[in-house]
Amino acid sequence: YPLKADSFKFIETCREQFDLIFADPPYDMKEVDTIPDLIFEKKLLKPDGLLILEHSRTHNFTMLPQFSRELKYGSVHFSIFS
């Protein structure tokens, strides 16, 4: 279900698991780099689930163990995690 709320509060309190999480935070948000770790620490993805994180080119998630690949469309980047 679509969520329009403080994502960090949601991550802290959520007790559900999801097949797909699409995160599109503001590009200038300082905490963008913490989103994948928080989602995986809280086990918000089902075992075969995907996290798609939209971000600017200044972020690099390739070192995270759950990182699968990055897609680039102009200045928009999508990192895929599983």
N, C-alpha and C positions, 0 to 999 in steps of 0.2 A: 504494500500500500504506500502511496506517496506520503512523504513526511515533510512538513514545513514547520520546523521547530529548531531549537538549539540541538544540533546533532551530538554534541559532546554530552549533554545531559541525557539524551536518548540512549546513547551507547552505554552510559553508566548504569541506567536503570532497566534496560531491555533484557527480557528473559526468553525471547523467541529466537529461532534460527530462520535464516532466509536462504532461498535458492540463488537469489541475485540481489546484490546491493550496488546501486549506482550512486556515487558521491560526486557532487559538482560544487565544491566549496568555492568561495571567492578566491581568485588567483593571488591576491595580496595577503591572504590569511596566513599568519605565521605558523599555525598548528597543522597545516596541510600534511607535513611529513609524518605526523603522529597518527593519522587516521588509519592506515593499514594495521599498524601494531595494535591499536586499541580494538579494532574489529576482530582481529585474530586472538588477542588476549581474552576478550569477552566471549569468544566462540559464537559469534553472531552468524557465521556462514555454516550452512549444512555441509557435510563432507564433500559433496560434489558441486558445491556452490561457487559462484564467481563474484568477485569484487571488481568493479570497474571504477577507477578514480580518474576524473578529469582534472588536468592541471597544466600549468605552463611548462615551458621547456627548462626552466631553472631547477626543477625537481627531478631527482634521480632515485628510483626505487629498485634498481637492478640488484642491489645487494641483499634485499630481503628474501628469505627462503621461499616465501609463497609467490614471489613475482613470476609471472609467466611470459609476458611480452608487453611491448609498448607500441601503440599505434599513433601515427602523427598525421594530422590534417591541418596544414598551415602552421599557425602558432598554437594550435590546440593539441594537447597530448593526452592519450588515454593509457593508463597502466592497468594491466589485467593481472589479477591475482587469483589463485585457486588453492 
